[in-house]
């Protein structure tokens, strides 16, 4: 079946540190991959996406590359800010899986000044 | 400008007392979703509408129902809330069901059952 595995949190970093949040997936075919962000007390927002192998999604300084050979979609940012403190969810969409998003468990990020 | 609006942001209801959560959208999207999210967990899809077509997830309890009277509005009805139904309820919309279609989320309604 389809599944998403994210690194466990919480992740705590100092401002301007480099961020990596690992995400790997299991899926048949060619899923689309997403990172969503949830700020405290808010709903989810799409951060970035990639719809085919080797695509790189990017937004607000965050990047993730769709690696089919390693079935990964790791989220990276070169220099985090306090305002990046949130929960980050990796998700996949596979048209053969009842056409719904499959979510990872989320990784909480806290950035200290 | 908010595009997916959920009301209320916080709802307290009594054990067993029916409660309705509402969601409206200004995006004119075809699809509307309801998710349940418990603390420190991923969102769990309860059901979705594609236009008027209702699609229930197999593991959604019968206690949860939904109505979509028109394109803009969708309601989540919990017929007899239990303590285990306390959660954040998220409404989302998307233009379609394709793999590159972005889902837009509301801010959520946090339900407390007392």
Interface residues (C-beta under 8 A of the other chain):
Chain A: X31 X32 X41 X42 X43 X44 X45 X46 X49 X51 X89 X93 X94 X95 X99 X100 X101 X103 X104 X105 X106 X108
Chain B: X4 X6 X40 X41 X42 X43 X45 X48 X90 X92 X97 X98 X99 X100 X102 X103 X104 X105 X106 X107 X108
